[in-house]
Amino acid sequence: MTSLVSVQPFSVRFSPRKTLGLAILAGLVVFAFLPLVIGGADPLKQSLRLALQPPSSAAWFGYDHLGRSMAARLAAALRLSLGLALLSVVTAMVPGILLGVLAAWRGGFIDRAIGAVSESLLALPGLLLVLMLTAIVPDNPAMLYLGISLVLWIEYFRVTRALARPILQSPAVEASRLLGFGPVYILKRHVWPEIAAILLRLGAFGGASAIMAVAALGFVSVGVRPPTPELGLMMIELLPYYEEAPHALLQPIAVIFLMVLALQLLAAREKPGKERV
Amino acid sequence: MSTLMKVQGAAVHGSGGRLVEPFSFSLEAGRPFTILGETGSGKSLLAQALMGLLPDGLTASGQLFIEGQTLDLSVPGVQKPLWGRKVSILPQEPWLALDPIMAASSQVEESYRFLRNEKTNQARQSADRDLQDLGVAEAARKLPGQLSGGMAQRVAFAAARAGGARIVIADEPTKGLDIARRDEVIDLLMREVRAGGTVLVITHDLALARQMGGDLAVMLEGRIVEQGQAADVLAEPQHEYTKRLIAADPQNWEKLEAEPSTSASCVLSATGLGKTRGGKRLFADIDLAIHPGEIIGVTGPSGSGKSSLGDLLLGLLKPDTGTVRRADGISVHRYQKLYQDPPAAFPARATLKQSLADLLALHRLEEARIAPLMRRLRLGEHLLDRRPDQVSGGELQRFSLLRVLLLDPVFLFADEPTSRLDLITQQETIALLVELARERSSALLLVSHDTALIEKTCDRTISIG
């Protein structure tokens, strides 16, 4: 993959919009992973005398209903969300792109077969598919990840197939084949540079929807189980204490909002003509 | 004879200076005016300046006199009231300019209704009458997709001039057309001239300029270098550039010495080749034996299957009947093709250096072979660091030639290799192609819609369609 990524997917000079998205995302990543580097409170450690303490100069984010450090819990939840989103997007992207190119290349039966599988998966609402999988094997983050990937790959498959078909039929590809180049070269030189920017943009959107899906499942108590910190789970846990500690409930909501906003800003399309990819 | 439009000192300016030098001329009723020049000479910019259609960032200057009015070309939008009523544009590739989901006559009818304020019924009658006059009455209720290219052209012409404009501006009206279709377009334009209007033709096509007659101006690098009656200028060009341009017309080429191949063996042979496309039989029972170093021309009208024949021989298409046999013991990579549109034949986002390096690595060729070939093809080293869209069409076609020559081809199929190039570049490219093919004993199958080019260049000719 490394050689494929050597083509610059985004312009060297980021637009203000992308810079903002990147800055928010970088901030969240630092917040999530800094405790691993410099050490911090244990997200599972309870001390009931601190329950629902508001933010203070010692603990900027306060404490939850069981007196656990909100800062530590948010960081851990962010690591889970970001990690799961990244993993799901990559897992969806690689087979999605490869199958898309395969379908565009071979056409005929293979195209129809993969198309039929993707369409039958598409017929189920995405969240329902994840729900079903987590119901079959409960309490396993791997199922969550598998379910989300199964929903996401279809998008990459369809977009790649549509984009790759005209490229593969172009005189440029015909010329390369006549000159003796094989499929790997054609993928690397002809197809990938043309579709990379669009697919990476799609990847950012996919990341945002994966994060939302994980949180939504946590909120209905289907995803990961307590006491693991997870943003959706934290919301439902803190909902009963809304009156006493609105700050605690608002924190996971704000984190999700910022994360999705950052990814959407990164994925946003530039004005036509401005974009040089 | 009356003057329909007079142009005084029309010029185009960009951020880097003047792109088109001031030029004055007048359009007389019944007398076409042609501006001849190659790609990038600024001839289209001049037409756009007159019509007020310059791209952003460019400005015009000069004056336009039309029916007692004086318009200042430097004021944007000042020409708008003229559009359709006084001056109309015949679109390039008219089949793309028509609305695909609207019947032909309705599109003409709109011009009558909105430009001439005719009532619906009257406008419909006018539209049908126009289509009938142009011999395409049967197209009236059809959608553009159901029309042939020639019919679509007539419909677009009817729509363009239904507003009553007596001046038609046609920018490259014959681009990409074969001779039969070109004559149709000329006939259409001359019809306007005979009716007392006039036509301003912008073209790089010498034959079109000759057939239009009237006045001719030759443009080079934003300047008019020669101007006069078309017949005079073309018969006795004064300026060096005009002379070169006329000499580069395939009709005026020297016939290349035919060198029938002496070799008994053939690199490629075909028997009983036949191909059908879309239910239409392109050709049948073609027998062909191609010997080393032989130059074979293929001519025929567009859509006749010239390119398909070459693709069949290369194995890029499967024949419906017949077989193609290659000589034994020759690498498959020595059968190569040159494409019509050079930028479409290279990986779009890789530099030329990268594409060539890939080829060298794949076939384990020595890098030292590139430099002499580049000198031979008159390609500068600096071009290597560019992407295909950053070099000119002629240069890129020579790069395509370089790329296939690295593989020592025994058979080269050149599919309209110069139809997108200017005349002078075309002559240079064809000369190099033929010379190198001869020198390396590679057979060359040259496909072109230009019969003169084929006649002057090839040892023998196959005519299909």
Interface residues (C-beta under 8 A of the other chain):
Chain A: V7 S170 P171 A172 E174 A175 S176 L178 L179 G180 F181 Y185 R189 H190 P193 E194
Chain B: L314 L316 V332 H333 Y335 Q336 K337 Y339 Q340 D341 A344 A345 F346 P347 A348 R349 A350 S355 D358 L359 L362 H363 S400 R403 V404 L407
